[in-house]
Amino acid sequence: MALASFPAPWRVITLALCLVLGMPVWATPAAGGTVLAQAETAPPSGARAREGVDVGRNSAFAKLVPADDIEAAATKQYIEMMRTAASQKTLVSPDHPQLQRLLHIAQRLIPFAYEWNPRARQWKWEINLFRSKQINAFCMPGGKIGFYTGILDQLQLTDDEVAQVMGHEIAHALREHARARMGKGAATNIGASIVSQLLGLGDLGRTVASYGVELISLKFSRDDETEADLVGLELAARAGYDPRAGVTLWKKMQAANKGAPPQWLSTHPAGTTRIAEIEKALPLVMPLYERAPKD
């Protein structure tokens, strides 16, 4: 079923019906022809293949929720988080050496984000450091980055390893994983009540509001996590950070999460799985790293 043949409002309904009924969804690429949604089209004959990793297109479900709405919700939540952290004195000061270190790494990574998502050029990128024992970091839609001191202190990360973490989190935002999750939820809701939704799509607007409070702690699928690993690996390599640090990073993560279940809460690829995927991708990104300028 080709979505491009339907008027915009009906595309949402059509996609929802296909989701509920288990029918294949087809999308028409700009160059013409028909491919499965999210599938990568073959390059034109004679075209030079792109260097780096290949993770296909962003999810078609992301189109069901306006990017502006998601980014506005993320900005609002980030501001609230900053305000709370400041009041609890857990927000690290701008001149702190660790935050300055993060800023420097981010400034090297961000220019390579634009190829993955043109909207990233207009994002008001921001990075902050929070005092917490959590071994975690995030990048919300719109380029709002946060690191917890726990991941830096407990894992004793090198700059190359920090770049892997930051590239991974940025990749979630660039690939619009949160937006796709919300879009899929919206399509499911519309499909479940398709008769009452034929003349209005009010559930879409409510989806953004209902998910907005969860953007920082949103859990992604194992496929999303693997994709973010690979895109982050490339971002770091292009910025001049050794992609082999992805392996050492996940060895440290494994050691820090010895009590975690084999497939880490069933939504994150296990450390051994991630390491294998990273090692498989190294030949694709090492040439980028070798040519990249270094500090």
GINORGI-V677152 format. One record per backbone hydrogen bond with DSSP energy under -0.5 kcal/mol. CO is the residue of the C=O (numbers start at 0). NH is the residue of the N-H. Records with the same first field share a line. If there is no record, write none. Layout:
BEGIN
CO=NH / NH
END
This chain:
BEGIN
0=2 / 25
1=4
2=5
6=9 / 10
7=10 / 11
8=12
9=13
10=14
11=15
12=16
13=17
14=18
15=19
16=20
17=21 / 22
24=36
25=2
26=28 / 34
28=31
32=28
34=26
35=38
37=56
43=46
58=61
59=62
60=63
61=64
65=69
66=70
67=71
68=72
69=73
70=74
71=75
72=76
73=77
74=78
75=79
76=80
77=81
78=82
79=83
80=84
81=85
82=86
83=87
84=89 / 90
85=88
89=91 / 130
92=95
95=99
96=100
97=101
98=102
99=103
100=104
101=105
102=106
103=107
104=108
105=109
106=110
108=111
109=112 / 113
112=115 / 116
116=119
117=120
118=121 / 122
122=124
125=144
127=146
128=91
129=131 / 148
131=149
133=135 / 150
135=147
137=145
139=142 / 143
142=125 / 144
143=139
144=127
145=137
146=129
147=150 / 151
148=152
149=153 / 154
150=154
151=155 / 156
157=161
158=162
159=163
160=164
161=165
162=166
163=167
164=168
165=169
166=170
167=171
168=172
169=173
170=174
171=176
172=175
175=179
176=180
177=181
178=182
179=183
180=184
181=185
182=186
183=187
184=188
185=189
186=190
187=191
188=192
190=193
192=196
193=197
194=197
196=199
200=203 / 204
201=205
202=206
203=207
204=208
205=209
206=210
207=211
208=212
210=213
211=214
213=217
214=217
220=224
221=225
222=226
223=227
224=228
225=229
226=230
227=231
228=232
229=233
230=234
231=235
232=236
233=237
234=238
235=240
236=239
241=244
242=245
243=246 / 247
244=248
245=249
246=250
247=251
248=252
249=253
250=254
251=255
252=256
254=257
256=259
260=263
262=265 / 267
263=266 / 267
269=273
270=274
271=275
272=276
273=277
274=278
275=279
276=280
277=281
280=283 / 284
281=284 / 285
284=288
285=289
286=290
287=291
END
